[in-house]
Amino acid sequence: NDSELEKLRERRLAQMKQGAEQRQKWIENGHGVYSDLMEGSGSQHGGDVAKAFFEAVKKSNRVVIHFYRPTTRSCDVFHAALGNLAPKHPETRFLKINVEGCDDVREGGAGVGAKYLVEKLGIVVMPTLLIVKDRKASHQLRGFDELGGSDDFSVNDLAYILGGHGALTRK
């Protein structure tokens, strides 16, 4: 029947429009890329990592944050994997926070608030991926334990683990 087909078509068009609006909102909030929390947003928060962190998790329902040190080689493995996942999963915001020198708020240090976050969230192992859902820290992947204990994992392995913790929509 033509009227039922037309109603179905209209519903589908409305769904597509809503999906496009949601994707646009995600892009405006920094989704689709793996970025340093303090690049861009850091200046508007006066270099305060904690303020930038709370602002980011307030704007996005799902956030994966990589706490790293540039001098820790194993952190590079997560940089590559998260850089690969971010454009494939625009429903999740992917961020990184450099915690090297988090006690040092002078030039070159991680900035004000980094030490607070590390202590408050119990970040003790580098690398650590923190999953935040609906403004709450829901899980931490510390090192590579959940990925078989080795840094030789596939991006799909990481996506599966993150999906299991609700950080990604499994496709």
Helices and strands as residue ranges (DSSP letters): H 2-28, E 34-36, H 41-44, H 49-59, E 62-68, H 73-85, G 86-88, E 93-98, H 114-121, E 128-133, E 136-142, G 145-147, H 155-164
